[in-house]
Amino acid sequence: MLNRQKLLILLLKLADRPVSRTELTKWCFLLRSESETLGGPAFYDFVPYLYGPFSFALYQEAEKLVAQNYLHDDGENHWSLNSEVAASAGSPGRDVERDAMRLVSRFGKKDTTSLVDYVYERYPAFTANSKRRKLSVRPEAKPAVFTAGYEGLSIDGFLNLLIVSGIKRLIDVRNNPIARRYGFHKSTLQRLTDRLEIDYVHLPELGIRSEDRQSLVDQDDYDTLFDRYEKTILKDERESIQQVGRLVTELPSVLVCMESEPKCCHRSRLAAAVSKEIKLPIRHLMGAT
């Protein structure tokens, strides 16, 4: 079990009552934002959503804990602890436990409205998509050919990178958009971007087959592969490149693949081709890992 999942269990144990999904989400956000440990390594990231900061990964992992019988879902948007098996989960770490105790002591008795009001006022950027109360405007990027790789990022961290960068459309240029990590498989990614009002387009013809990437060792290998990509796929897919150009000029759009480093990804060559076509600069979005 991941330490962040152990922390979910610990928070419910400390609360000693059923906790609403909104409460638990905001507690975790405050741990990430205001505690010394930030919730521990690889803790949840958050995106602006319907009621402020939200984590798709947190909900997905909490449902796993329900399926594993660590948590109980009352069917009315509350989670509670199955105390008979909770002890077997273990500790998320002494320092994280200390921060969790401080947080529940401070916020555990607040009603949900007061808790949400506190988060909204302290972190207005996370209200940009709220249907409750908007205290900030969602950014919109100036025209450019944006690229981004999700390697090393959680799904929430990646989606938040797109939102704060003012992106309105994701152009998936993976040949085979399958991913083991939650959120990056095509169907899941499309569902989550739709919830955040980010248009999703998949252009597999502009990707590179995974079998062609198996023997890459150093930058020379990458450059050789990408030179071949330019001479074959980019040469043959002029209509698709023109389509990307139209998409980019319609809405602030980002070319997305896996690799975090643009020079290790074919999207850098694709971006250059699109930039030449529509005369816009290239901007590589880089997120904190």
KOLDO-80707 format. One line per 3 residues: for each residue x, y, z of C-alpha. Coordinates in steps of 0.001 Angstrom, whole numbers. Each point is the difference from the previous one (the first is absolute). Layout:
% residues N
X Y Z | ...
//
This chain:
% residues 289
0 0 0 | 1246 3473 -884 | 780 2439 2818
-2572 2450 -1317 | -2657 -2706 283 | 1128 -726 3558
-457 3702 684 | -3611 -102 -1211 | -643 -2787 2478
1770 1918 2763 | -2066 3141 -602 | -3225 -1967 325
1307 -1671 3147 | 873 3368 1543 | -3391 1449 -946
-1767 -2951 1672 | -3149 608 -2040 | -1251 -254 -3570
1668 2712 -2091 | -1492 1485 -3127 | 1925 -354 -3230
262 3771 -208 | 1460 212 3518 | 2596 -2692 -563
1044 1547 -3299 | 433 3434 1569 | 1918 -1465 2962
2412 -1660 -2393 | 332 3214 -1995 | 866 1904 3184
2536 -2647 977 | 1594 438 -3409 | -138 3794 221
601 909 3639 | 1784 -2823 1866 | 3739 -472 469
8 -3419 -1674 | -2397 1021 -2809 | -1708 -3341 598
3174 -1968 -662 | 1786 -955 -3235 | -2236 -575 -3041
-3081 1352 1745 | -3083 1008 -1956 | -24 2946 -2402
-3100 2097 -586 | -1915 1739 -2781 | -2643 2756 100
-3359 -1737 -240 | -3677 432 864 | 544 656 3717
3561 1272 19 | 3131 -2171 178 | -646 -3596 -1014
2039 -3142 -630 | -1159 -2628 -2475 | 2730 -2333 1282
-1170 376 3610 | -3531 -1058 -912 | 1261 -2901 -2092
2225 -1287 2815 | -2685 502 2653 | -2336 -2171 -2063
2726 -2643 -99 | 193 149 3800 | -3775 -483 123
323 -3045 -2256 | 2758 -1343 2261 | -2264 482 3045
2179 2609 1720 | -2647 2677 -498 | -3770 -11 -78
-2025 2129 -2420 | -3424 847 1422 | -1408 832 -3437
-605 3609 1078 | 3438 1436 -765 | 1612 -975 3308
2923 -2302 688 | 593 -1677 3344 | 2596 -2374 1360
-285 -3761 338 | 1772 -133 3349 | 343 -3788 -111
2514 123 -2856 | 1307 3575 167 | 2837 -861 2397
1524 -2299 -2601 | 579 2944 -2335 | 3029 1228 1947
1324 3514 540 | 718 2642 -2650 | 2954 1167 2110
467 1803 3312 | 333 3518 -1429 | -3002 -427 -2271
-1998 -1361 2945 | 894 3113 1983 | -1219 2272 -2785
-3199 -2032 -394 | -739 322 3718 | 542 3755 -144
-2270 338 -3011 | -2888 -2024 1442 | 345 1864 3293
-309 3276 -1897 | -2613 -850 -2617 | -1699 -3200 1173
-2854 1762 1763 | -600 2623 -2685 | -3179 -430 -1993
477 -589 -3703 | -1130 3485 -1007 | 2534 1676 2299
2744 -2323 -1193 | -715 699 -3663 | -234 3750 660
3439 -85 1632 | 1521 -1853 -2963 | -1677 2290 -2540
1215 3161 1687 | 3550 -1261 492 | 365 -1594 -3444
-2194 1921 -2465 | 1794 -1424 -3067 | -1662 -3343 769
-3468 1541 -365 | 415 698 -3719 | -2288 -2922 -943
-2276 175 3037 | -3760 -64 -352 | -289 1209 3598
1958 3280 -148 | 2725 1175 -2372 | 2694 2198 1517
2366 -167 -2963 | -121 -233 -3776 | 1384 -3017 -1789
3093 982 -2019 | 9 -154 -3793 | 3329 -324 -1785
1174 2289 -2766 | 328 -1715 -3409 | 2971 -2379 -213
841 -3602 -803 | 74 -1512 3503 | 1400 -3426 857
1 -2001 3248 | 1055 -3420 1274 | -1626 -1705 2973
2991 -2100 1067 | 562 347 3767 | -3311 1801 589
-3221 -1182 1592 | -3144 403 -2063 | -1165 2862 2222
3385 1713 -134 | 45 -305 -3776 | -3540 1296 -470
669 2891 2357 | 3088 882 -2059 | -2257 289 -3053
-2568 2116 1841 | 2463 2484 1513 | 1698 239 -3409
-3294 1014 -1599 | -440 -3091 -2179 | -3454 -752 -1427
776 -2977 -2263 | 2198 -3081 401 | 1326 -1567 -3205
1177 -3519 831 | 2753 -950 -2464 | 785 -3425 1443
-248 -2786 -2554 | -1345 -2404 2626 | -1519 1957 2923
180 -2752 2614 | 1440 764 3438 | 259 -2017 3202
-140 3068 2209 | -3456 1189 909 | -1384 2761 -2171
2178 -245 -3094 | -1728 -2790 -1916 | -1902 1563 -2889
-3527 -695 1254 | 715 1253 3529 | 1929 3033 -1194
-2803 952 -2363 | -2585 -375 2778 | 1973 2153 2456
845 2739 -2488 | -3672 177 -930 | -897 615 3650
2446 2891 59 | -1281 1451 -3279 | 3190 -843 -1868
-650 -1287 -3507 | 1702 -3335 -802 | 1231 -992 -3466
2015 -3133 -801 | 2165 -113 -3133 | 1751 -3397 106
1307 384 -3554 | 2430 2637 1322 | 1477 -2323 2612
2902 -2451 -23 | -593 -3696 553 | 1200 -1279 3370
2076 -2736 -1641 | 2036 2682 -1776 | 1002 1472 3343
1256 -3123 1743 | 3742 362 -636 | 507 3686 756
3015 552 2263 | 1380 3502 -476 | -928 3271 -1709
1613 -1124 -3267 | -2445 -2913 -104 | -2933 2356 589
1221 2420 -2653 | 387 -2808 -2548 | -3534 -1201 681
-1441 3495 -214 | 1891 743 -3216 | -1660 -3076 -1480
-3348 1159 1426 | 370 3303 -1849 | 866 -1706 -3282
-2829 -2506 170 | -3003 753 2209 | 187 3789 -63
579 -52 -3741 | -2943 -2343 -606 | -2434 1602 2475
-183 3533 -1344 | -3788 79 374 | 264 -991 3666
2607 2689 622 | -2332 2536 -1605 | -2807 -1314 2206
2151 578 3087 | 676 3507 -1250 | -3729 695 -241
-629 -1458 3463 | 2789 2085 1536 | -1287 3233 -1522
-3602 -712 1083 | 772 -586 3699 | 3093 80 2245
1179 -3574 -607 | 2798 -2257 1206 | 1685 -2932 -1758
244 -2775 2580 | 2145 -3100 230 | 1673 -1865 2859
3616 1196 202 | 627 2975 2279 | 3023 1241 -1957
-1027 1430 -3404 | 3273 -945 -1705 | -720 -3641 894
-3457 88 -1567 | -1201 186 -3600 | -2402 2784 975
2910 2450 -216 | 399 -750 -3722 | -3759 54 -515
-215 3351 1784 | 2704 1380 -2296 | -1959 -1118 -3064
-3228 1532 1305 | 1792 3195 1004 | 1388 337 -3506
-3481 -545 -1423 | -1864 2602 2097 | 2833 2373 989
-482 -256 3767 | 2728 -486 2626 | 565 -3296 1821
-517 -158 3771 | 938 -3112 1980 | -2009 -346 3246
2037 -1509 2818 | -1553 -1129 3276 | 1643 -606 3372
535 -3722 596
//
